[in-house]
Amino acid sequence: MATTPATAREAERILSAAAAQADMPETVLAAAVLDASRGVPVPARAERALRQALHAARTPDPVPASRLCLMPLREDAEEALDRFFETRLRLTAAPADPEARQAFEDALFTLCILMGRPCAAEALHEAVQYTEG
């Protein structure tokens, strides 16, 4: 572990994961790692846990967490898109109308939630792609 480049935050996460896996306190494992830099062998279970924690930290997830979501029914996405376009037309016709603004923002928020996106532009793009495909 001492020869693996990592930020302090990464090293802390790796050490925590290894300590949990080896079923030993973090302080004991940290002391063992420090001793290893001085030539004292690390206990086998701790070394194995460290290797596995390092491997897990360095291996990218096969699917990004942002893409792990259930897709809505296509009909629900189409309905939300229709509502968005209707409220956009309403807001364009009366930009000073607070009710039109609120309806537009509600439609955008619904699209964001439905498509699992934090950004309105991403949600709109994804909803259009999803309903066309």
Disulfide bonds with the S-S distance in Angstrom:
none
